[in-house]
Amino acid sequence: MCSILGIFGLQPGDDAAALRRQALEASQRQRHRGPDWSGVYLDEGALLVHERLAIVDPAGGAQPIRSRDGGLALAVNGEIYNHRELQDALEAPYDFTTGSDCEVISALYREAVVAGASPAGFLDRLNGIFAFALWDRERGRALVARDPIGVCPLYWGHDREGRLRVASEMKALADSCADVAQFPPGHWYDSASGELQRYYAPAWRDYDAVAGVAVGRNELRVALERAVHRQLMSDVPYGVLLSGGLDSSLVAAVAARYARRRVEDDDRSEAWWPRLHSFAIGLQGSPDLAAAEVAAETIGTVHHGFEYTFEEGLDALPEVIRHIETYDVTTIRASTPMYLLARRIKAMGVKMVLSGEGSDEIFGGYLYFHKAPDARQFHEELVRKLDALNNYDCLRANKSMMAWGVEPRVPFLDREFLDVAMRMDAKHKMVGAAGSGRRIEKEVLREAFEGYLPESILWRQKEQFSDGVGYGWIDGLKAHAERQVSDRELAAAERRFPVNPPQTKEAYWYRCLFEQCFPTPAAAQTVPGGKSIACSSPAAIAWDAAFAAAADPSGRAVAGVHATAY
């Protein structure tokens, strides 16, 4: 995982040297994502800057990656997990210049161009997390694309001269592009046509395509095992995030089974770092820290549980908001402990971690899913949640960890696993649907992994991450905001913040901190709604009208479900 910055549409009259200096300065604002090395490519039509976090082929693999003939330049933020299979399937030899998993993108692009095919074809074959900008010098053509779910961030806009700019984080574009916006996941842009197009449109998005489909527990388990195994691809020390909840514990348990062998050579040799380390954080006495200890002991990881104080979290908030580039309440609450944890992980020499994001969006893990009236509406809400994930949990995990140069990977969002789990009829995911008598979310997933974890972990109730680190965290933030924001200020919020006006004092406080870093209307518009309350979706409100009055996104606020449903 790294950062990229691209400027396309350079003209003969441009001052290339000045533009290069400007691009380097802008890229430096996101260098925390790639502290290991910097690379620049410049020609008469394009400028690419890359800040590298070396995970695969750390001795080589420098970017931007040039083709042997110099015709292609590629800057990528991400990982391509199936790069070896894609290389083996190339119809014509390609002269690779690095050992990077990402260079296969150049090979696939060139093969598509030679065949006169659309790039959408090869993009749809990539299994990975990525945001990239590719420049074809011979054709004067730029190709920009983002992974299907939006695990890797990407922004774009136009500068005063009309040149297209792209970057991994908004802070590299906000002062030069008045129209800065998020580049949508699962899409690609081709400068040859000037069109933005979707390439990722799986059949399972439509409930009618999955109705009546059953997926066996063994098939589900094997699919996740394979996803975790794929994502252990690394030439540097790695670990797992372990909150003690179901999702992170499952990922950690599966990873522990493969950690002693080297994935890069098909498990033939011993891993370079055979002991798997796990990491958790919370306030003193937090539910997550206690549960993580139990899970780690069973899994056999070298576990590190870190405590932080409320004051330490409060002190970090302005920097957290600058890094994560949002004013969304839930995201900020959860990002702060994650940001502090990333700093601890970095200090221990670990550069990559596996995390459990995505499971709740695939299996309906949020507590309001208990209220879903039927399988169709349940499934449609899952698809909506997956579509929005890039603005919330993926944003939090990526930017909080990458603030300290630690790469997060998310096996539940592995493309192949998604295709297995999402083609299951949602009636099998609904609470109590398995006929076991248990009324708990994600029952089908828990049953698929019987024996992997202690019962207390395997059947632990859903906690929002910001709840699990300690209820005092959220309560303290709300109390602090009450002291920071007056009733009069909140009443006038719509006049000060016409884009997504905040509804609570806590939201108003975060919005003020965001505005200090990103004062433009376009920057404010990159945050959808500014309030990720699960129950605020139209579907959820239709399921239970009481959700419409919910003003707090904590899992504890889901009345009649949390701690009382079982």
N, C-alpha and C positions, 0 to 999 in steps of 0.2 A: 504494500500500500504506500502511496506516495502522494505528491500533488503535481498537477499539470497546469500550465497556462499557455494559451494559444492566441495568436493574433493573425487573422487572415484578411486578405484583400489589400495588401501593401501596394502602393503605387510608386512609379519611378521618381516622383518628386519628394517622397518621404525621406526624412532624415533617419536613415537606418541606425546609425550609431546612437542617436538620442532615443529612438524607440526601443532599442535594445537595453539601454540603461533604465528606461521607464519600466520595461517588462521585468527586468531583474528586481527592481525595487518592489514592484507589485507582487512578484512571486515570493519575495522574502517574507511577506506577511503570512504566508502559509507554509513556511519552511519547517515548522514544527512537525508537519506531516512527513517530511523526508529529510532528516538531519544528516544523512550519511554522505550525500554528494549532490552536486548541482550540475545540470547540463543545459546547453543552449544550442538551438539550431536556428539559423537565419539565412534566408535567400531572398530573391527579389519579390516573392509573393507571400511568404509566411514567416512567422517567428514562433518557435516553440521553446518553452522553458520547463524543465523537469526537476523536482526536488525528490531525491530518492531515499526510501526506506528499504534497505537491502534485506530481503527475506529469502528469495530464491536466487541462486548464482550470485552471491554477494561479491565475489572477486571480479566477475564480469557483469553483463547485463545492464551496463550503464545506459541511460536514456538522455535525450531522444534516441531511439534505435534507428539507425540508417540501414537501408538495404545495401547490398554489396555494390550495386551500380550507382548508388547515391540518389536514385529516383524517388525513394519513399522515406519519409521521416515520421516516426510514431512516438507519441508520448502517452503513457498509460498509467492510470492509478487503479491498481487491482491485481487480481490473480485469475488465471485461467486454469481451472482444475483438470480439465480434460485435454490439455495441450498436447500430450503425447499421442493420444488417440487421433486427434485432429492432424497432427504431423504425419502419422502413419497413413492416413487416408488421403493425403494430397495426391492429386492425379499427375502432377509434374513435380520434379525435384525443385526445391527452393534452397538457395545458398544462405543458410542461417549464419548470422555473424555473432550471436550470443547464445548463452544457455538459458536465457530468460523464457519463462512460460508465456510471456505476452507477445513475443515476436511472431508467434503463429498467426496473429491478426494480420500482419503485413503479408504473410504467405497466402492466407485465405483471400485477402483483398485482391492481390495480384492475380490469383487464379480466377476469381470472379470477373475481373476486368478483361482478362484474355478471352474468357468464354462469353463475354457480353452479358453476364448475369447481374442481377441486382445484389448489392451488398447485404440486403435483408436476408438472403439465403444463408450466408455464412454466419451472420450475427445470431441467427436463430439456432445455430449449432453450438454456440459457446456456452459452456457450463462454468460460470464463475461470477465474480463480483468485479465490475469494471466501469470506468469512465475513461474514454480515450479520444484523442484528436489525431487524425492521420492526414498527412499532407502528401499528395501526389504531384511532384514538381513538374513532371512532363505534361500532365493534363491540366495543371493549375487548379486542382480539385481538392477540397477539404471534406473529410468525412468525420463526423462527431457522433458518438453513441454512448449510451448508458445502459447498465445491466437491467434485467427485467423488473426487479423489485425496487431498485434504487438504493442498494446497500451503500454504494459509493456515491458521494455527493458530486454534483456538477451544476454550474451556473453559466449563463451566457448573456450577452447583451451587445450593444453597438456603441462605439466611442463617437466622439464629436465629428470625426472624419468619415463615419459610416462603416468603419472596419469591424468585422465580427470578432468578438473576444469570448473566450471560454476559460473557465478556471474551476479548480476543485472547491474553492470556498468563495463566498460572496465578498469577503474582505479584500480580495485581490481585484475586484471589479467595481465595487460600489462607488468609488469616487471618479471613475472614468466612464461608466455606462449608466446613463439616466434611465435606461429601460432594463436594468439587470433583473433576471428572473431565473427560476429553477429550470434546468433542462429536464424534461419529463422522463421517467424511467421507461425502459422497454421501447425507446424510440431512437431513430437515427436521423441525422441531418446531412444532406448532400448539397454542397455549394454549387454543383453542376446544374442542379434543378432548382435550388433555392427552397426545397420542400423539407418539412419535418414530417416523418412518417413513423408509424408504429410497426415494429417487427415482431413483437411478442404478443400473441393473442391465442393462448391455449384454449382448447375446446371446453375444458372444465369451468371456464368462466360462466357458462350458461348452465343453469341447474338441470335443464332437460337433458344435457349431455351426460350427466352423472346419476340421474334418478334411477334407482334400482341397482346401482353398482355396489358390490360389497368388496372390501379389501381385507384379506386375512390378516390376523394379528402377526403371523410370522412374516408375511410380505412387508408389512409396515415396519417391523423391527429391523429386518435385513436392509430395507431401504435407508433407514437412518444410520445404521452401522456403516453402510457403504459411503454415505455422505460424510460422516465424521472421518472415516479413513482417508477419503480423498482430500479433505481439507487439512490433514496433518502434514501436507506438503510444505517442508520448511528446511532451510539450511542453517537456521539460527535457533537459539533456545526459545521454547514456547511453553505455554501453560494453559489453564482453563479457569474461567470465572465460575465460582461456585457459591451461589447465594443460599443453597440448601433448599431451594424450591425444586419442583419437579423437573423443569426444563433444563436448567443448568446442571442439575445432578445427573440427568440422563446423558447429556453430552459428555460430562466428565467421566462417567462410568464407562461409556463406550470408548472414549479416547484412551482410558487407562488400559484397555484390552489390546490396543495397538501400539502403545507408546514405546515398547521395547524393541520394535523392529523399524527399519528405515523404509518409509513409504516410497521414497524416490527410486528405490531399486526393487520394488515389488516385494518388500519385506524379506529380502534375502540376507541382508546384513543387520548387525546390531545398530540400534539408533545411536546417534552421537550424544544425545542427552536422554538416557533411558528412564530416569525418574521423572514422573509427571508432577508438576507443581500446580496447586490450586490456590485461588485467591478470593477472599471475601472482605467486606467492609461493613461497618455499622456503628451506631452509637453504642455506648456501654449498655449491655443487657439487651441488645436488639434480637428479634426473632431470627433474622438471617444468620447472624454469627453463631448462634446456638445450633441451628439446623445444619449449617455448613460443616461444623465439627463432626456431627453424627454421620453425615454423608461421606466426608473425607476419610473417616476411620474405616468405613466399610469398603470404599473404593480403593483405598491404599495410596492416596496421593500425599505428597509432601505439602502440607496445608499451611497457609499463612492467613490468619484472620487479623485484620487491622481495625482498630477503633479510631474514630475521629470525634471531636467535640462539636457541639453546635456552633461555637464561635469560629472554629476552623472552617466549617462549611459556609458560614455567613461571610467570612473574610474572602472566600474564594468566589462568591457569586458573581461579582462584576466580570472577572476573567472567564468564568464559565459561560456567561451569556455572550461575551465577545467571541469565544471559540465556537459555541454551538449555533450562533446566529439565529436565535429564535426568542420569542417572548411567550411561548406556550407554557402554561403553568406546570402541567405534569412533567413535561420534558425537562424543565429547569430543576424541579424538585429531584428527579431521578438522576439527572446529569451530574449534579454536584458531588455526591458521594462517588460516582463512577470516575469523575475527573480526579478526585483525590486518590482513589485506588490506582488509577493509571500511573500516577506519579510514583507511588510505592513500587509498582510492578517494574517500571522503567529503572528504578534504582537498583533492582535486583538483577538487571541484565537480560530480562525477558523482552522480546520484541513482537511476539504474536500470541494471541489468546483466542480460544474458542469460547463462544457465548451462546446463550439459549434463546435469543430473540427470534420471533416469528411463530413459535408454537401456539401462542394464544390466538393469533390471527388465522391459523390453519385449523385448529380444533375447537374454537369457541371457548377459550379459557377465561375470558373476562366474565365477571360474575353476572352482568346483566343478560348474558346469553341464557341464563336459567329461565328467562321470561319469554324466549322465542316461541311463537305459537305453532310453527310447523317447519318442516325440513327445508322447504323452498326459501322461506324468509331467513332462516338460519344461514343457509348457503350464500344467499345474496349479500347478507351482512358480512360474511367472511371475505367475499370478494372485495367489498367496499373497504374493509379493514386492510386487506393486503394492498389495495391501490393507494391507501393513505400512509402506509408504513414508512415510506421514505421521509415523511415529514415529522415522524415521531420516534419510534423505537430505533429504527435504522439510523436516523440522524443522531440521536442520543449516543448510541453505542459507538458509531464511527467517530464523530467529532470529539466526544469526551475522551476516548482512548487515544485518538490520533493527536490530541493536544500535547501529548508527551511522547509521540512517536511509537505508540504501541498499536499494532494492527489487530482489530477484532474480526473474527470470522464467524459465520452464522450457519451451521449445518442444517438447521430446520428450513432455511431458505434456499438450500441447494436445489438447483433446478430439477434434478431427477427425483429427489424426494418430494418436492412439491407436486410433481405429476402423479406420484403414487397416492399421496395423502389427500389431494384435492379432487381426485376422481372418485373418491368414496362418497356415496350418498350421505348427505348431512344427517339423515335420520339416525345413522349409527354414531354420530357425534353428540347428539342431543342428550341433555342430562337425564340419567336413568334409562336411556334407550337400550343399553346392553342387557337389561333384565337381571342385573345382579342385585338389585335392591339398594345399591349405593346411589345417593343423589349428590354427585360431585362432577365438576367439569372435567373434560378431557379423559373420561373413563376409558375410552377405546385405546388411547395411548398408554395409559397406566397398565392396562391389562396386557398390552403387547410386550411390556418389559417386566413382568412378574419375575422376581428372583434377582433382578439387577441391583435393587436398592432396599434398604430397610423399609418396612411398612409405614413407619412414621414419616418417611420422606416421599415414598411412592404415592401415598394417599394424602399428602399435605395439601391443605386448602390454598387456593390462589391468594397471594399477597402482591399488591403493586410493589415494585422495587422500592419506591420512595416510602412506602409503609414498612416494608420488611427491614429496612436499615434502622428502624426505631420510630415509633409513633411520635416521639418528642421532636423529631426533625420537622415534620409537617406542621405540627401544632406550634412549634417555635417560629417557623417562618410566617405563619398567619398572624401570630402575636406581634412579631417585629413589624410586619407590613401595617398593622393597625396603628402602630406608633408613628410610622413614616408618612402615611397618607391620611389627609383629613377628609372628613365627610364632604366638605365643599369641593375639594379636588376631585373626588370620585364622582360627584354629581355633575361636574363639568367635563368628565372624561371624553364625551363624544365631541366636544369642541376642540379639545387639545389633540385627540387621536381619532380623526374621522375614519381612518382605516382600521377595522376591527377594534372598536373601542372596548377597553377592559371593563369587566363587570364586577370585579371584586378589588379590594385594596391590594391584595397580594399580586393580582394580575397587573394593576396599575403600577406598582413598584417595579415589577420586572420590565414593564414597557418603558419606563423612564430609563432604566439601565441600558436597555436595547437601543433606545434613541440616542444615547450618548455615543454609541459606537456606529450606529447606522441611521443617520437622521433623515434619509430621503424617503419619499412616499413609495418608490419602487421597492426599496428594501423592506418596508413594512408589509407590502403586498406579497412578499415571498413566504410569509407565514400564513397558512390557511386558517382563518378564524381566531387564532391565538388562544384556543381553548380546546384541549384534546379530551374533554370529558367523554368517556365511552358512551354514556347514556344520552349525550346530546345529539346522536345521530337520529335522523327522522324515523328510521326503522325502530330503534329502541324506544323512542317516545310513543310510537304507535303500539308497541308491545305493552307498555305500562305508562300511563299518563303522568305518574308521579316522577318519572325521570325528567320531565320538562322543567321541573322546579329545582333540579339538582344544580347546585352552584359550586360543588367541590368535586374534583376528579379522583379523590382517594377511593380505593376499593372499599374502605369502610363506609363510604357514603351510599353504597348500593343497598338501600333499606330492604330488610326482609330476606337478604341473601347472605351477607357476610356474617359468619360465625353463628348463624341461626338456622341455616338451611339444612343441616344434617342431624 
